[in-house]
Structures are given as structure tokens and as C-alpha cells.
Amino acid sequence: MLTPMALEWEQIIVDSNDPIALGRWWAEALGWVVVDESEEIIEIRPEPDQLPGLLFVPVPEGKTSKNRLHPDFRPDDQEAEVARLLSLGARRVDAVQDEQHWVTLLDPEGNEFCVLGERKG
């Protein structure tokens, strides 16, 4: 049997057409801090020494399909949080249906993320 290696989750890389603008948007949306920034990249984290972070890097191509990985967030008040994110520039993907307990939004470059409702049971 193989012994598992100790891994620390450092960050998620986010491909972007405008990494600085998108990274700053996510920093404001999440209340995170910028820990590294150059002309082309920006890294944000919950706190300067807290991992994992998000690293936004430039790519020449635009987003063409649904993300294969997306974050889900569970706020205290889903309706208020969706309204706040929309006011920052997020866009709604779908309408909330009767049995659906999440709202799917898009960041300014079209990356999906979900805002979950109250935990059931």
C-alpha cells in the first residue's frame, strides 16, 4: 500500500482575460486581501497568511463553455448576499425554482458560482 503524501492546498488558478480586474472583483466579493500583484497576475487570500488562495493569470482565449469546477458559498442570508453580489457586477444565470436551494451567478468574466440557501435538516 502506498503512503499518502502530505499535501497543502495552496491555491486555485483562475484563467482570465483581465486578471487584475477579475482578482480585485473577487477580493471585494469575498472580503479577501491581495497578497501578490504584478502587471499580469494577482493573488488573493482570506488573510495574508491563510491558504488556500486564488491566483488569477492571463490567457488569450475567452471562456467558451461551462466551468468544470465552481465554488459554492453558503451565506447567513442568501437573498441579501445574492443582491450584494449582483450590485458588485455578478449576473444571474437562472431563476430559483421551488425545490432549488441555490442561485447560480456569473462573475464579470462569466465564471459560474453558486450561492446556497439555508442548510436543510
N, C-alpha and C positions, 0 to 999 in steps of 0.2 A: 504494500500500500504506500502511495506517495504521501509525504508530509506536506500539508498546505503551507505556502509561503505567507509571511505576514505582509499584508498589503494595506496601504493607507490611501484612501480616496482623496486625491489631490484636487482635481477639478474636472469640469466638463468643458470641452471645446465647442464653441458655437461659431460656425461659419457665417460670415456676414458680408454684405456689400459695403456697409459703413460701420465697422466695428466700434468706433469711438461713440457714435451716436446711439447705437443699439446697447452697448455696455452701460452707458450713462442712463439710458431709459430703464434698464433692468435694475441698476443700482437704486434709482429713485423708487421704482415699483416695489422692490424688496426691502428697502431701507438698509441696503448694504453699503460698504465703503470701497472706494477704488484703492487697490493696493499696488498696481503697476499700470503705467500708461506710457505709450510711445506714439509716434505718428501713425502707426498701423494697428496696434493691439491695445487692449485694455483688459485688466483682470479685476474682478470684484469678488468680495468675500463678505460673510456675515459680520465679521470683525477682522482687524488686520492679521491676527494670528490664528484665526479659526478656519478650518477646512471643512468641506470642500468649497472651491470657488468656481466661478465661471470665467473662462478666458475666451474673449471674442477676437477672432482672427479674420483677415480679409480673404475673400475668394472672388474670382472674377465672374462666376456664374450666379444667376439668381436662383431662388428656391423654385422648384418645379413640381413638387408633389408633397403629400402629407409627410410630416416628420415621423420617423420610425421610433423616436424616443421623445417623450414630452413630460414636463413636470406637472404634478398635481399639487395644489395648495388647499389647505383646509383652514379658512379664517374663522374667527368667532362669529362674524355676521356676513354671510355670503352676499346678500343683496347690497350691503354697503360697500363691500370690497369690490364687487363687480362694477359698481358705479364709480368708485375711485379709480380703478384701472382703466375704465372707459374714458374718464376725464383726463387721464395721462396720455391717451392715444391708442389704447388697445381697441380692437374691433371684435364684435360678437360674431361667432361662427354660426350658432344655431339658437333656436328658441328653446327654452326649458319646457320639457314635456312632463306630463303628470307623474310618471314613475322615474324620471331622470333627476338625480340628485347632484348634478354638476352643470356648470356652464363652461362651454369651450370658447376661449378667446384667442385672438391672434396678437402677437406683439407687432411693432411697427414694420418689421420685415416679413410678417406672415407666418411666424413660428407659432404652432399651437401650444396652448397650456390650458389646464382646467382649474376652475375654482369650485371646490367641492362644497356641498351643503353639510348640514349638521350630521354627525355620525349617528347612524341608526342602531339601536339596540345595544 
